[in-house]
Amino acid sequence: MKKCTETDNTGTGSSLKDRPLISIVLATYNPRMDWLKEQLASLEKQTYRPLELIVIDDCSSKVDMTEISSCVEDCIKSIPYRIMQNEENLGSTKTFEKLTMLAEGKYIAYCDQDDVWHENKLEKSLEALENTDGVLAFSDMNIIDGVGNLVADSITKVRRHHKFYSGEGLSRVLLFSNFVTGCTILMKTKEAKNAIPFCPYMVHDHWLALYCSVDKKLIFIDNRLLNYRIHASNQTLMMAGVKDKESYLKIRIEEALYKFIWLSERFVESDDLSLTISQAIEWMKARQAHFQGSFKSIKLIWIYREFSFLTSIFEIFTPYIPERFFMFFIRLKKRNIL
């Protein structure tokens, strides 16, 4: 770890020894270097201290590790940091799981390679956690494009079904729809480590939010604490990878079924959640069977339509829709029109 001189730049006059350490964990993969520099510069400008930064590159194929290391060294001057590279490509979820295991701070902040944090992001997020009994805080964000232009002043403006929730009892909502974006998360490191292993069928932010929501409180900060960059390579783009009915079946139904089977084994002691997961598995299996030609499954899809009404209606009619019309609706979904 690079050692830096610790200074109090918070304006509070308080000793850094009295303030909890926050671990910023950053996963990189083929980063665009100008975007990475912007992100790192925004970390360096954080008003909160003490911090540590841990960077793991997931075997980038287009950017040399020495270039990433040099970028961190050039941009980070006042934060101790560690940089390493996976021996093989693990994907973002496993890489963030590995980063979580390495974090030494009382709190952990998850960081992407292409956003820009506001200077008070960590200060405001920690304040929200320490003034409540929550374990995970998250926020809204401004949306920018590839060149940094402001697109919208809220994620809800570009994702029409995105709705924020706060408090307890949110696990049922999070089973079917994630409203917590990873780059906005600050949470207690102890809880993040308890969530290991991360669900291999979920993005890390969705899994952490679900895990914490089972019997703990999530805190929504109604403020924009970073600039979130939306571009063609974003991992969480709607309907990513869907190019025909066959790929839809694999990505949107079968992988979701594997996810719920995995969750059923992880949450066996949570009676209410276990029941919902069991019902979701029935719904998934009915969707799979209907997609493959078993029209008797329509009844179960309709019974469990509350899990996602639009999805249920769409898939009931999917077997009868020609491929070109099916992809027309998929393109509308990708463009956030449906």
Stockholm file with secondary structure:
# STOCKHOLM 1.0

chainA/1-338         MKKCTETDNTGTGSSLKDRPLISIVLATYNPRMDWLKEQLASLEKQTYRPLELIVIDDCSSKVDMTEISSCVEDCIKSIPYRIMQNEENLGSTKTFEKLTMLAEGKYIAYCDQDDVWHENKLEKSLEALENTDGVLAFSDMNIIDGVGNLVADSITKVRRHHKFYSGEGLSRVLLFSNFVTGCTILMKTKEAKNAIPFCPYMVHDHWLALYCSVDKKLIFIDNRLLNYRIHASNQTLMMAGVKDKESYLKIRIEEALYKFIWLSERFVESDDLSLTISQAIEWMKARQAHFQGSFKSIKLIWIYREFSFLTSIFEIFTPYIPERFFMFFIRLKKRNIL
#=GR chainA/1-338 SS CBCCCCCCCSSSCCCGGGSCCEEEEEEESSCCHHHHHHHHHHHHTCSCCSEEEEEEECCCSSSCHHHHHHHHHHHCSSSCEEEEECSSCCCHHHHHHHHHHHCCSSEEEEECSSCEECTTHHHHHHHHHHTSSCSEEEEEEEEECTTSCEEESSGGGTSTTCCCCCBSCCHHHHHHCCCCCGGGCEEEHHHHHHTCSCCTTSCHHHHHHHHHHTTSCEEEEEEEEEEEECCTTCTTCTTTTCCSHHHHIIIIIIHHHHHHHHHHHHCTTCHHHHHHHHHHHHHHHHHHHHHTTCGGGHHHHHHTGGGCHHHHHHHHHGGGSCHHHHHHHHHHHHTTCC
#=GC SS_cons         CBCCCCCCCSSSCCCGGGSCCEEEEEEESSCCHHHHHHHHHHHHTCSCCSEEEEEEECCCSSSCHHHHHHHHHHHCSSSCEEEEECSSCCCHHHHHHHHHHHCCSSEEEEECSSCEECTTHHHHHHHHHHTSSCSEEEEEEEEECTTSCEEESSGGGTSTTCCCCCBSCCHHHHHHCCCCCGGGCEEEHHHHHHTCSCCTTSCHHHHHHHHHHTTSCEEEEEEEEEEEECCTTCTTCTTTTCCSHHHHIIIIIIHHHHHHHHHHHHCTTCHHHHHHHHHHHHHHHHHHHHHTTCGGGHHHHHHTGGGCHHHHHHHHHGGGSCHHHHHHHHHHHHTTCC
//
